Structure formats: structure tokens, C-alpha cells
Amino acid sequence: MGRGRLLPRLLRRAVRPSPGPRRPPLLRRAIRRHHCLNPKGSPMKTHTDRLPLSDGASIRVRIERGLTGDAVFHEQNTNNPRGGGRVYWSGEGLYLMFGNELLRMQNSRFEFAETVADAAEKSLAFFVECAESCIRHARDEGIPVSQCYGD
């Protein structure tokens, strides 16, 4: 039985009350793997791939989709365990998030994205560029990179 047929059956089973305190392992894996579906029923990624930085750390973007088709992209940088920046995508525009404030991206490379995947890729490129800038600054000043992130 293909993935396409198995998932709806597993999700229907997940809605029914569970006889025991835990769900079967297959169901837990299916829900974890397919908790975010596109309209055709195939899984959508919740994270971009990890990219290595010049100092050996890695960075990726967590994708948080909204109900209205918008998305928030969260930086996950191993140099900054407290959490990194956030980018909001709505329509075709990308915005930097500062608390509840939005600032439209001014750089033409990062200003527009047509799809969630394109927005995630541009957000990752933006976060990598910022992280590499912090790494260069730390090397020039002779300080640990963690100090650039406020640790």
C-alpha cells in the first residue's frame, strides 16, 4: 500500500479515542513525518537542509506555516542556542520580524519570493550571510562567536 493511501487511514485512526495511553509506533512516526501536508496530500518540509558555516557550526531554517498561506521562517544556528532571527512571508513579500514589528526586506536578493520553498531558500541565504558576517567580525576582533550573539 502506497504512502498516499496509508496516511489518511492512519490519520483517521489517530482521531478516534485511543484505547491505551500511547499510540502505536507506526502511527506516531506517520504523524510526525506527515504533520504538515500540502493540498495534494504529500508531505511538506518543516525545515530546510542544514548548511555548514565557515567556523564548523551549522544553520537551517524551521518553517512555520500559517492558516492563511503565510509563513514564518525561524533561524536555527548552532552558534546561537537562544534562537535566531525570524522572517515573515506573505504573498510575495519577505519581512524581518522584530518582536511584533515587521520591516520589509530592502535587499533585492531577499525582497520577493513566489512560493514557500523559494521564501525558505531566500531566508536561509539571508541567515547564512548574517552568520558569516558575525563569524568574520569575531575573527577580526579576536573574540568568541558566541559574544556576537549576546552570550
C-alpha positions as CSV (number, residue, x, y, z in Angstrom):
1,M,0.0,0.0,0.0
2,G,1.5,3.4,-1.0
3,R,2.1,6.3,1.3
4,G,-0.8,8.2,-0.2
5,R,-3.4,5.6,0.9
6,L,-1.8,4.8,4.2
7,L,-1.7,8.3,5.6
8,P,-5.4,9.1,5.5
9,R,-6.2,5.7,7.2
10,L,-3.6,6.4,9.9
11,L,-4.9,9.9,10.5
12,R,-8.5,8.7,10.8
13,R,-7.3,6.2,13.3
14,A,-5.5,9.0,15.2
15,V,-8.7,10.9,15.6
16,R,-10.5,8.0,17.3
17,P,-10.1,7.7,21.0
18,S,-7.0,5.7,21.9
19,P,-7.6,2.5,23.9
20,G,-4.3,2.9,25.7
21,P,-2.1,5.8,26.8
22,R,0.2,5.6,23.8
23,R,-0.3,5.4,20.0
24,P,1.2,2.6,18.0
25,P,4.8,3.4,16.9
26,L,3.8,3.3,13.2
27,L,1.1,5.9,13.8
28,R,3.4,8.1,15.8
29,R,6.0,8.1,13.0
30,A,3.4,8.8,10.4
31,I,2.0,11.8,12.2
32,R,5.5,13.1,13.0
33,R,6.6,12.7,9.3
34,H,3.3,14.0,7.7
35,H,2.0,16.5,10.2
36,C,2.3,19.2,7.5
37,L,0.5,18.2,4.2
38,N,0.1,20.2,1.1
39,P,-3.3,20.2,-0.7
40,K,-2.3,17.1,-2.8
41,G,-1.6,15.1,0.4
42,S,2.1,14.8,0.0
43,P,4.4,15.9,2.9
44,M,5.8,19.4,3.0
45,K,9.2,20.1,4.7
46,T,9.2,21.7,8.1
47,H,12.9,22.5,7.9
48,T,15.4,23.3,5.3
49,D,18.6,21.3,4.9
50,R,21.5,22.2,7.3
51,L,24.3,24.2,5.8
52,P,27.8,24.3,7.3
53,L,29.3,27.7,8.2
54,S,32.9,28.6,7.9
55,D,33.6,28.0,11.6
56,G,32.2,24.5,11.6
57,A,28.8,25.4,13.0
58,S,25.6,24.7,11.0
59,I,22.5,26.6,10.2
60,R,19.0,25.8,9.0
61,V,15.5,27.3,8.9
62,R,12.4,26.0,10.6
63,I,9.3,26.6,8.5
64,E,6.1,27.5,10.4
65,R,3.1,27.8,8.1
66,G,0.1,30.0,8.8
67,L,-3.5,29.3,8.2
68,T,-3.8,32.0,5.5
69,G,-1.0,30.8,3.3
70,D,1.7,32.9,5.0
71,A,4.8,31.5,6.8
72,V,7.4,32.4,9.4
73,F,11.0,31.2,9.0
74,H,13.0,30.7,12.2
75,E,16.8,30.7,12.1
76,Q,18.3,27.7,13.9
77,N,22.0,28.4,14.3
78,T,24.3,26.1,16.4
79,N,26.3,29.2,17.3
80,N,23.2,30.8,18.8
81,P,21.3,28.3,21.0
82,R,18.9,31.0,22.3
83,G,17.3,31.3,18.9
84,G,18.0,33.5,15.9
85,G,16.2,35.8,13.6
86,R,12.7,35.4,12.0
87,V,11.5,36.3,8.6
88,Y,7.8,36.6,7.7
89,W,6.5,35.8,4.2
90,S,3.1,36.9,3.0
91,G,2.0,36.9,-0.6
92,E,5.3,37.6,-2.3
93,G,7.0,39.9,0.2
94,L,9.6,39.0,2.8
95,Y,9.7,40.9,6.1
96,L,12.2,40.8,9.0
97,M,10.5,40.3,12.4
98,F,11.5,42.2,15.5
99,G,9.1,41.2,18.3
100,N,5.7,42.2,16.8
101,E,7.2,44.7,14.3
102,L,7.7,43.9,10.6
103,L,10.4,45.5,8.4
104,R,10.2,44.9,4.7
105,M,13.5,43.5,3.3
106,Q,15.4,46.2,1.4
107,N,17.9,44.0,-0.4
108,S,16.6,43.0,-3.8
109,R,18.1,39.5,-3.4
110,F,15.8,38.8,-0.4
111,E,12.8,41.1,-1.1
112,F,10.4,38.8,-3.0
113,A,9.6,35.1,-3.1
114,E,6.8,33.4,-5.1
115,T,6.5,30.2,-3.1
116,V,7.0,29.0,0.5
117,A,10.0,26.9,-0.8
118,D,11.5,30.0,-2.5
119,A,10.9,32.1,0.6
120,A,12.6,29.4,2.8
121,E,15.6,29.3,0.5
122,K,16.0,33.1,0.5
123,S,15.5,33.2,4.3
124,L,18.3,30.6,4.7
125,A,20.6,32.5,2.3
126,F,19.9,35.7,4.4
127,F,20.6,34.0,7.7
128,V,23.8,32.4,6.3
129,E,25.0,35.8,5.1
130,C,24.3,37.3,8.6
131,A,26.0,34.4,10.4
132,E,29.1,34.6,8.2
133,S,29.3,38.3,8.9
134,C,29.2,37.6,12.6
135,I,31.9,35.0,12.2
136,R,34.2,37.4,10.3
137,H,33.6,40.1,12.9
138,A,34.5,37.7,15.7
139,R,37.7,36.6,13.9
140,D,38.7,40.2,13.3
141,E,38.2,41.2,16.9
142,G,39.7,38.0,18.3
143,I,36.6,37.2,20.3
144,P,34.4,34.0,20.5
145,V,31.5,34.0,18.1
146,S,29.1,33.5,21.0
147,Q,29.8,37.0,22.2
148,C,28.4,38.4,18.9
149,Y,25.1,36.8,19.8
150,G,25.0,38.2,23.3
151,D,26.1,35.2,25.4
